[in-house]
Amino acid sequence: MGDIFLVRHGEDVKKSPELPQRSGSIDTYLTPDGYRQALRAGNALRSSGITSVYAPPLSRTLTTARAICRTTSAGLIVDEKLNGRDMGAYALQGNKGMAAYCTALHTTQHGVSYYLEVPGAESLASFFDR
């Protein structure tokens, strides 16, 4: 069995300064620096022997994945199941705004907040299932 490398997309343009860092299914695109980061990731993986790159169908992730594929000659596999959690209309609220609408909030290690129940959003259980 081969190695698995996890790569986060390059720096992206936020639609709002209040947009949560974990914007899930909101589609944003890479900044020029983000594109350079994607190319550097590809260069770092050039001799790794990777054969496939998996990415969700979002501009920021596809641009990053394509840059890596171009550098490594790996094939690209686009999979919608890799999208982040869909927070519906609350995605642009930011963490403070979203907390006002949540019926349950759970904070895990390292201060990462997981909103368990947000009206109109994908349930956490559904997110984990896919």
C-alpha positions in Angstrom: 0.0 0.0 0.0 1.2 3.5 -0.8 1.4 6.7 1.1 -1.4 9.2 1.5 -0.6 12.9 1.5 -3.1 15.4 2.8 -2.8 18.9 1.3 -5.0 21.9 2.2 -5.8 24.2 -0.7 -3.8 27.4 -1.1 -4.8 30.7 0.3 -8.2 31.7 -0.9 -10.2 34.9 -1.3 -12.9 35.2 1.4 -16.3 36.5 0.3 -16.5 38.3 3.7 -14.0 39.2 6.4 -16.3 37.5 8.8 -16.4 34.2 6.9 -15.5 31.3 9.1 -12.1 29.6 8.4 -14.0 26.4 7.8 -16.2 27.7 5.0 -17.3 24.2 3.8 -19.2 24.3 0.6 -18.8 28.0 -0.1 -16.9 28.4 -3.3 -14.0 30.8 -3.2 -10.9 31.0 -5.5 -7.2 31.2 -4.8 -5.3 34.4 -4.4 -2.1 34.8 -6.5 -0.2 33.7 -3.3 -2.5 30.7 -3.0 -1.7 29.6 -6.5 2.0 29.9 -5.8 1.5 27.8 -2.7 -0.3 25.1 -4.8 2.6 25.1 -7.2 5.1 24.7 -4.3 3.0 21.8 -2.9 3.2 20.1 -6.3 7.0 20.7 -6.5 7.3 19.2 -3.0 5.4 16.1 -4.1 7.1 15.8 -7.5 9.2 12.8 -6.5 6.7 11.2 -4.2 5.3 8.9 -6.8 1.7 9.9 -6.3 -0.7 8.7 -8.9 -4.0 10.3 -8.0 -5.2 13.5 -6.4 -8.7 13.6 -4.9 -10.5 17.0 -4.5 -14.0 18.3 -4.0 -15.5 20.3 -6.9 -14.7 23.8 -5.5 -12.6 26.4 -7.3 -10.0 26.7 -4.5 -9.5 23.0 -4.2 -9.6 22.2 -7.9 -7.0 24.9 -8.7 -4.8 23.5 -6.0 -5.3 19.9 -7.2 -4.7 20.8 -10.8 -1.4 22.5 -10.0 -0.3 19.4 -8.1 -1.4 17.1 -11.0 0.5 19.3 -13.5 3.7 19.1 -11.5 3.4 15.4 -10.6 1.6 13.9 -13.6 -1.0 12.4 -11.2 -4.6 12.0 -12.3 -7.3 14.1 -10.8 -10.4 12.5 -9.2 -13.2 15.0 -8.3 -15.5 13.8 -5.6 -18.4 15.8 -4.1 -18.3 13.8 -0.9 -15.1 15.6 0.0 -16.9 18.9 0.3 -16.9 20.5 3.8 -20.1 20.6 5.8 -22.8 22.7 4.2 -23.9 25.3 6.8 -26.7 26.6 4.5 -27.7 30.2 5.0 -25.6 30.4 8.1 -22.3 29.8 6.4 -21.6 33.6 6.0 -22.6 34.4 9.6 -19.1 33.6 11.1 -18.7 31.7 14.3 -20.3 34.3 16.5 -23.3 34.9 14.3 -23.8 31.2 13.8 -23.7 30.4 17.5 -26.8 32.6 18.0 -28.8 30.2 15.8 -27.4 26.9 17.1 -29.5 24.7 19.3 -26.4 22.8 20.4 -22.6 23.6 20.5 -19.8 21.3 21.3 -16.2 22.4 21.6 -13.5 19.8 21.1 -9.7 19.7 21.5 -7.7 22.8 20.5 -10.7 25.1 20.7 -12.3 23.9 17.4 -16.1 24.3 17.6 -18.5 21.9 16.0 -22.1 23.1 15.6 -24.2 20.0 16.1 -27.6 21.4 15.2 -28.0 24.4 12.9 -31.5 24.9 11.3 -31.3 24.4 7.6 -27.7 23.1 7.6 -26.4 19.7 6.9 -26.4 17.7 10.1 -23.1 16.7 11.6 -24.1 13.1 11.3 -24.8 13.4 7.6 -21.4 15.2 7.1 -19.6 12.4 8.9 -21.5 9.7 7.0 -20.4 10.9 3.6 
